Amino acid sequence: MMSERIYLNNDWKFAEQFEASMTEAAYDDSVMQNVRLPHTCKETPLHYFDEHCYQMVSGYRRVIEAEEAWKGKKILLTIDGAAHDSEVFLNGDKVGEHHCGYTAFTMDISGVLRYGEKNILVVKVDSREDLNIPPFGYVIDYMTYGGIYRDVYLDIKNKDYIEDIFIRTNIGQMDDQNAELISEVTVQRTQEGLFLKQSLKNKKTGEYQH
């Protein structure tokens, strides 16, 4: 297996008021609401409402069953969007934080995950306006709402893997003879002696150039 992505959008518990005890395995989450992602911390009416009604410190909780087969691999947890200030806990330990509601963030949870067991994932989300967190601090003309409003997923990868590939061109004087294709590859590796081989395929002939 080179890489596998598992979405965690179902089977979440939610409470409008975060409590530190939510991070504990013994916490009784039956008192929390059953929700799925994407989710808003507060449903608002179609007519006038107080914009402070969705500004709160809420909590999301979910069970992750980690397979034994994942042991020895790189396990990355990504939250694509949580508005606006977030702290992430796994089995009671804080594993990450993020201070923007409009960008994704990723945490390596390989060393905290309990393989072959149920793990408690908790996300504390602060949707209150804060001048130190974008887009606040200046004038905005829209509601910002709150909650985990995009996908959450796990990437299970080998310890050595390609993190990113970025392709760009350098055409110069618009001359085909001088055009360059530049490939920038970011690799995460744990051992020496690994090498990367790339090939360029001719779309017309189907031939590869190494």
C-alpha positions as CSV (number, residue, x, y, z in Angstrom):
1,M,0.0,0.0,0.0
2,M,1.5,3.3,-1.1
3,S,-1.1,5.6,0.4
4,E,-4.7,5.4,1.7
5,R,-7.1,8.2,2.6
6,I,-10.0,7.6,5.1
7,Y,-12.6,10.3,5.5
8,L,-13.9,10.9,9.0
9,N,-17.0,13.0,8.2
10,N,-19.6,10.7,9.9
11,D,-20.3,9.7,13.5
12,W,-19.3,12.9,15.3
13,K,-20.6,14.2,18.6
14,F,-21.1,17.9,19.2
15,A,-21.7,20.3,22.1
16,E,-22.0,24.0,22.0
17,Q,-20.0,24.3,25.2
18,F,-16.5,22.7,25.2
19,E,-15.5,20.9,28.4
20,A,-11.9,19.7,29.1
21,S,-13.4,16.4,30.3
22,M,-14.5,15.7,26.7
23,T,-11.0,14.6,25.9
24,E,-11.2,11.7,28.4
25,A,-12.2,8.2,27.3
26,A,-14.6,8.0,30.3
27,Y,-16.6,11.1,29.2
28,D,-20.3,10.3,28.7
29,D,-20.8,11.7,25.1
30,S,-24.4,10.5,25.0
31,V,-25.3,14.0,26.2
32,M,-23.8,15.4,23.0
33,Q,-25.6,15.9,19.6
34,N,-25.0,13.4,16.8
35,V,-23.7,15.3,13.7
36,R,-21.8,14.8,10.5
37,L,-19.4,17.0,8.7
38,P,-19.6,19.6,7.2
39,H,-21.3,21.2,10.2
40,T,-22.1,24.6,11.6
41,C,-21.9,25.2,15.4
42,K,-25.3,27.1,15.2
43,E,-28.1,27.0,12.7
44,T,-29.5,30.5,12.2
45,P,-32.9,31.6,11.0
46,L,-33.5,33.1,7.6
47,H,-34.6,36.4,9.1
48,Y,-32.8,38.8,11.5
49,F,-30.6,37.3,14.3
50,D,-27.9,38.3,16.7
51,E,-24.5,37.6,15.1
52,H,-23.1,36.7,18.5
53,C,-25.3,33.6,18.6
54,Y,-22.7,31.5,16.7
55,Q,-19.7,32.8,18.5
56,M,-18.9,30.2,21.1
57,V,-16.2,27.7,22.2
58,S,-17.7,24.3,21.1
59,G,-16.5,20.8,21.1
60,Y,-16.4,17.9,18.6
61,R,-15.7,14.3,19.6
62,R,-15.2,11.1,17.6
63,V,-13.9,7.6,18.0
64,I,-11.1,6.5,15.6
65,E,-10.5,2.7,15.4
66,A,-6.8,2.4,14.4
67,E,-5.9,-0.8,12.6
68,E,-2.9,-2.9,13.7
69,A,-1.7,-2.8,10.1
70,W,-1.1,0.9,10.4
71,K,1.7,0.4,12.9
72,G,5.0,1.6,11.5
73,K,3.4,3.9,9.0
74,K,2.9,7.6,8.9
75,I,-0.6,8.6,10.0
76,L,-1.6,12.2,9.1
77,L,-4.8,13.9,10.3
78,T,-6.0,16.8,8.2
79,I,-8.8,19.2,9.0
80,D,-9.7,21.1,5.8
81,G,-11.5,23.9,7.6
82,A,-12.6,24.8,11.2
83,A,-13.6,28.3,12.1
84,H,-11.8,30.0,13.6
85,D,-9.3,28.9,16.3
86,S,-8.8,25.2,16.9
87,E,-7.1,22.8,19.3
88,V,-6.9,19.1,18.6
89,F,-6.7,16.3,21.2
90,L,-6.1,12.6,20.8
91,N,-6.5,10.3,23.8
92,G,-6.3,13.3,26.1
93,D,-3.1,14.7,24.6
94,K,-2.9,17.9,22.6
95,V,-1.6,17.1,19.1
96,G,-2.1,20.4,17.3
97,E,-3.6,23.8,17.0
98,H,-4.5,26.2,14.2
99,H,-5.3,29.9,14.1
100,C,-7.3,30.5,10.9
101,G,-10.7,29.4,9.9
102,Y,-10.1,29.4,6.1
103,T,-7.0,27.2,5.7
104,A,-6.5,23.4,6.2
105,F,-4.0,22.0,8.7
106,T,-2.3,18.6,9.1
107,M,-0.9,16.8,12.2
108,D,1.3,13.8,12.4
109,I,-0.5,11.5,14.9
110,S,1.6,8.4,14.3
111,G,3.2,8.5,17.7
112,V,0.1,9.1,19.7
113,L,-2.3,6.8,18.0
114,R,-3.1,3.5,19.8
115,Y,-3.1,0.8,17.2
116,G,-5.6,-2.0,17.5
117,E,-7.7,0.1,19.9
118,K,-10.3,2.8,19.9
119,N,-8.9,6.4,20.0
120,I,-10.8,9.5,21.2
121,L,-10.4,12.5,18.8
122,V,-11.6,15.8,20.2
123,V,-11.5,19.2,18.4
124,K,-12.1,22.4,20.4
125,V,-13.3,25.1,18.1
126,D,-13.5,28.8,19.1
127,S,-15.7,30.7,16.7
128,R,-15.6,34.0,18.5
129,E,-14.2,37.0,16.6
130,D,-10.5,37.7,17.5
131,L,-8.6,40.6,16.1
132,N,-5.4,38.4,16.0
133,I,-7.0,35.8,13.7
134,P,-7.9,36.3,10.0
135,P,-10.2,37.6,8.7
136,F,-10.9,39.8,11.8
137,G,-8.8,42.8,12.6
138,Y,-10.2,44.9,9.8
139,V,-13.6,45.6,8.1
140,I,-15.5,42.6,6.8
141,D,-19.0,42.6,5.3
142,Y,-20.1,39.0,5.8
143,M,-21.0,36.5,8.5
144,T,-18.2,34.2,9.6
145,Y,-20.1,31.5,11.5
146,G,-18.2,28.6,13.1
147,G,-17.6,24.9,13.4
148,I,-15.9,22.2,11.4
149,Y,-17.3,23.1,8.0
150,R,-15.0,21.0,5.7
151,D,-13.7,17.5,5.4
152,V,-11.6,15.7,8.1
153,Y,-9.6,12.7,7.0
154,L,-6.6,10.4,7.7
155,D,-3.8,9.7,5.3
156,I,-2.0,6.4,5.9
157,K,1.4,6.5,4.2
158,N,4.6,4.6,4.2
159,K,7.3,6.3,6.3
160,D,9.1,7.3,3.1
161,Y,6.7,9.0,0.8
162,I,6.3,11.8,-1.8
163,E,4.7,14.8,0.0
164,D,4.2,17.1,-3.0
165,I,4.9,17.5,-6.7
166,F,4.8,20.9,-8.4
167,I,5.2,21.3,-12.1
168,R,6.1,24.6,-13.8
169,T,7.3,25.7,-17.2
170,N,10.0,28.1,-18.3
171,I,9.2,29.0,-21.9
172,G,11.6,31.9,-22.3
173,Q,11.2,33.6,-25.7
174,M,8.2,31.5,-26.6
175,D,10.5,29.3,-28.6
176,D,9.7,25.5,-28.4
177,Q,13.4,24.7,-28.6
178,N,14.1,26.7,-25.4
179,A,11.1,25.5,-23.3
180,E,11.8,23.8,-20.0
181,L,9.6,21.7,-17.9
182,I,10.6,21.9,-14.2
183,S,9.5,19.4,-11.6
184,E,9.8,20.2,-7.9
185,V,9.3,17.2,-5.7
186,T,9.1,17.2,-1.9
187,V,10.0,13.8,-0.3
188,Q,9.7,12.7,3.3
189,R,12.3,10.0,4.0
190,T,13.7,8.1,6.9
191,Q,16.5,6.1,5.2
192,E,19.4,6.9,2.9
193,G,20.0,5.4,-0.5
194,L,16.5,6.1,-1.9
195,F,16.2,7.6,-5.3
196,L,13.4,9.1,-7.4
197,K,12.9,8.4,-11.1
198,Q,10.6,10.5,-13.3
199,S,9.5,9.9,-16.9
200,L,7.9,12.2,-19.4
201,K,5.3,10.7,-21.7
202,N,4.9,11.8,-25.3
203,K,1.1,12.1,-25.7
204,K,1.3,11.5,-29.5
205,T,3.6,8.5,-29.6
206,G,3.1,7.1,-26.1
207,E,6.8,6.9,-25.6
208,Y,8.5,7.7,-22.3
209,Q,11.6,9.9,-21.9
210,H,13.5,9.3,-18.7
